[in-house]
Amino acid sequence: MNETNKRSIRDRRSGNDRRQAHDLEYFACGGVERRAGSERRVKKERRKNWARVDHWSSVPKPD
């Protein structure tokens, strides 16, 4: 495991794990989804000389 992966799980300052466990009972009891419903990802490829293959991947264009 590289150094970046080790650090991303824990707070580097305190050493405490800051991830929160989510309780699905909230939704089962009528809880409301609070996240915004709009998609923020850009549909076109932003990198120069790259082509979009599908929704999740891109490849470099041949020279």
N, CA, C and O of each residue as an XYZ file, in Angstrom:
252
protein
N       0.861     -1.179      0.000
C       0.000      0.000      0.000
C       0.903      1.237      0.000
O       1.850      1.323      0.782
N       0.604      2.181     -0.874
C       1.458      3.363     -0.920
C       1.062      4.367      0.159
O       0.035      4.212      0.819
N       1.874      5.376      0.325
C       1.691      6.351      1.412
C       0.378      7.118      1.292
O      -0.247      7.418      2.309
N      -0.057      7.442      0.071
C      -1.301      8.187     -0.123
C      -2.502      7.394      0.390
O      -3.371      7.954      1.058
N      -2.559      6.116      0.089
C      -3.674      5.289      0.554
C      -3.712      5.180      2.070
O      -4.794      5.166      2.657
N      -2.574      5.105      2.703
C      -2.528      5.016      4.163
C      -3.084      6.289      4.794
O      -3.837      6.230      5.766
N      -2.713      7.432      4.238
C      -3.118      8.704      4.825
C      -4.578      9.024      4.582
O      -5.198      9.694      5.408
N      -5.155      8.566      3.468
C      -6.511      8.977      3.122
C      -7.559      8.407      4.067
O      -8.646      8.976      4.174
N      -7.281      7.318      4.748
C      -8.261      6.692      5.632
C      -8.349      7.419      6.972
O      -9.437      7.517      7.541
N      -7.276      7.910      7.469
C      -7.262      8.540      8.785
C      -6.948     10.032      8.680
O      -6.298     10.485      7.738
N      -7.417     10.760      9.648
C      -7.072     12.180      9.736
C      -5.601     12.264     10.116
O      -5.196     11.728     11.147
N      -4.807     12.923      9.301
C      -3.359     12.972      9.546
C      -3.004     13.708     10.817
O      -1.972     13.427     11.426
N      -3.842     14.648     11.231
C      -3.497     15.433     12.421
C      -3.767     14.668     13.711
O      -2.933     14.677     14.617
N      -4.904     14.016     13.809
C      -5.261     13.385     15.074
C      -5.103     11.869     15.061
O      -5.008     11.244     16.117
N      -5.073     11.273     13.860
C      -4.992      9.822     13.786
C      -6.347      9.148     13.902
O      -6.425      7.921     13.836
N      -7.429      9.922     14.074
C      -8.768      9.338     14.184
C      -9.371      9.082     12.816
O      -9.130      9.835     11.873
N     -10.149      8.026     12.710
C     -10.859      7.703     11.487
C     -12.096      8.593     11.419
O     -12.966      8.498     12.285
N     -12.194      9.458     10.408
C     -13.278     10.427     10.333
C     -14.452      9.968      9.457
O     -15.434     10.697      9.324
N     -14.369      8.784      8.864
C     -15.470      8.311      8.038
C     -16.688      8.046      8.909
O     -16.561      7.591     10.046
N     -17.870      8.332      8.372
C     -19.096      8.131      9.127
C     -19.843      6.915      8.596
O     -19.939      6.715      7.385
N     -20.359      6.124      9.488
C     -21.225      5.016      9.089
C     -22.631      5.564      8.928
O     -23.119      6.294      9.791
N     -23.283      5.217      7.830
C     -24.618      5.735      7.562
C     -25.664      4.707      7.957
O     -25.519      3.517      7.676
N     -26.694      5.164      8.595
C     -27.764      4.292      9.064
C     -28.887      4.290      8.032
O     -29.531      5.318      7.823
N     -29.133      3.145      7.381
C     -30.163      3.060      6.355
C     -31.565      3.134      6.944
O     -32.535      3.324      6.210
N     -31.682      2.989      8.249
C     -32.983      3.102      8.902
C     -33.559      4.509      8.715
O     -34.777      4.688      8.724
N     -32.701      5.486      8.549
C     -33.132      6.861      8.298
C     -34.064      6.904      7.083
O     -35.119      7.537      7.133
N     -33.678      6.234      5.996
C     -34.488      6.234      4.781
C     -35.701      5.322      4.921
O     -36.766      5.617      4.378
N     -35.549      4.223      5.642
C     -36.659      3.298      5.842
C     -37.797      3.958      6.623
O     -38.958      3.582      6.468
N     -37.467      4.930      7.452
C     -38.475      5.624      8.254
C     -38.938      6.922      7.595
O     -39.505      7.786      8.264
N     -38.702      7.067      6.288
C     -39.192      8.228      5.568
C     -38.226      9.384      5.491
O     -38.631     10.497      5.154
N     -36.967      9.158      5.791
C     -35.972     10.228      5.725
C     -35.809     10.748      4.307
O     -35.985     10.001      3.345
N     -35.479     12.006      4.176
C     -35.380     12.663      2.880
C     -33.926     12.691      2.409
O     -33.015     12.963      3.191
N     -33.720     12.407      1.129
C     -32.392     12.523      0.528
C     -32.026     13.999      0.462
O     -32.761     14.789     -0.130
N     -30.892     14.387      1.065
C     -30.523     15.797      1.139
C     -29.496     16.221      0.095
O     -29.191     17.407     -0.030
N     -28.964     15.260     -0.654
C     -27.993     15.625     -1.676
C     -28.682     16.298     -2.859
O     -29.851     16.030     -3.134
N     -27.966     17.162     -3.550
C     -28.509     17.805     -4.754
C     -28.631     16.753     -5.849
O     -27.765     15.888     -5.982
N     -29.678     16.823     -6.613
C     -29.914     15.827     -7.649
C     -29.217     16.093     -8.955
O     -29.245     15.243     -9.845
N     -28.592     17.243     -9.105
C     -27.981     17.576    -10.389
C     -26.624     16.898    -10.553
O     -25.867     16.749     -9.594
N     -26.336     16.498    -11.771
C     -25.064     15.868    -12.110
C     -24.030     16.959    -12.358
O     -24.251     17.842    -13.187
N     -22.916     16.909    -11.656
C     -21.901     17.953    -11.795
C     -20.775     17.567    -12.736
O     -19.982     18.422    -13.132
N     -20.689     16.289    -13.103
C     -19.624     15.867    -14.004
C     -19.863     16.411    -15.405
O     -21.004     16.527    -15.851
N     -18.781     16.742    -16.089
C     -18.859     17.254    -17.451
C     -18.931     16.069    -18.410
O     -18.174     15.110    -18.264
N     -19.823     16.126    -19.377
C     -20.006     15.006    -20.296
C     -18.907     14.899    -21.337
O     -18.600     13.794    -21.784
N     -18.305     16.011    -21.736
C     -17.251     15.937    -22.749
C     -15.888     15.772    -22.084
O     -15.711     16.106    -20.913
N     -14.946     15.263    -22.834
C     -13.587     15.067    -22.337
C     -12.901     16.425    -22.197
O     -12.943     17.239    -23.120
N     -12.275     16.669    -21.056
C     -11.631     17.952    -20.802
C     -10.147     17.947    -21.131
O      -9.548     19.007    -21.310
N      -9.556     16.777    -21.212
C      -8.123     16.700    -21.488
C      -7.840     16.814    -22.983
O      -8.570     16.262    -23.806
N      -6.788     17.526    -23.319
C      -6.397     17.698    -24.704
C      -5.847     16.385    -25.249
O      -5.103     15.688    -24.559
N      -6.210     16.047    -26.481
C      -5.759     14.833    -27.178
C      -6.240     13.541    -26.518
O      -5.570     12.513    -26.612
N      -7.394     13.585    -25.854
C      -8.026     12.400    -25.293
C      -9.435     12.300    -25.857
O     -10.051     13.316    -26.176
N      -9.946     11.084    -25.981
C     -11.284     10.863    -26.521
C     -12.110     10.052    -25.537
O     -11.614      9.093    -24.946
N     -13.346     10.429    -25.363
C     -14.266      9.722    -24.472
C     -14.653      8.390    -25.126
O     -15.052      8.366    -26.290
N     -14.536      7.285    -24.384
C     -14.917      5.961    -24.869
C     -16.335      5.645    -24.415
O     -17.167      5.225    -25.220
N     -16.607      5.840    -23.166
C     -17.952      5.649    -22.628
C     -18.125      6.594    -21.442
O     -17.333      7.517    -21.255
N     -19.146      6.363    -20.658
C     -19.462      7.259    -19.546
C     -18.329      7.363    -18.526
O     -18.162      8.407    -17.896
N     -17.552      6.296    -18.359
C     -16.558      6.250    -17.288
C     -15.108      6.267    -17.745
O     -14.214      6.365    -16.905
N     -14.840      6.176    -19.033
C     -13.435      6.066    -19.434
C     -13.114      6.857    -20.692
O     -13.987      7.162    -21.504
N     -11.832      7.180    -20.825
C     -11.284      7.901    -21.971
C      -9.972      7.257    -22.367
O      -9.340      6.560    -21.573
N      -9.567      7.499    -23.609
C      -8.286      6.976    -24.101
C      -7.550      8.100    -24.806
O      -8.177      9.024    -25.325
N      -6.201      8.030    -24.831
C      -5.445      9.059    -25.559
C      -5.644      8.873    -27.064
O      -5.714      7.746    -27.554
N      -5.735      9.992    -27.793
C      -5.854      9.934    -29.251
C      -4.503      9.570    -29.835
O      -3.473     10.019    -29.335
N      -4.492      8.755    -30.896
C      -3.199      8.426    -31.523
C      -2.593      9.650    -32.178
O      -3.312     10.521    -32.667
N      -1.271      9.717    -32.187
C      -0.578     10.863    -32.800
C      -0.616     10.804    -34.296
O      -0.080     11.690    -34.963
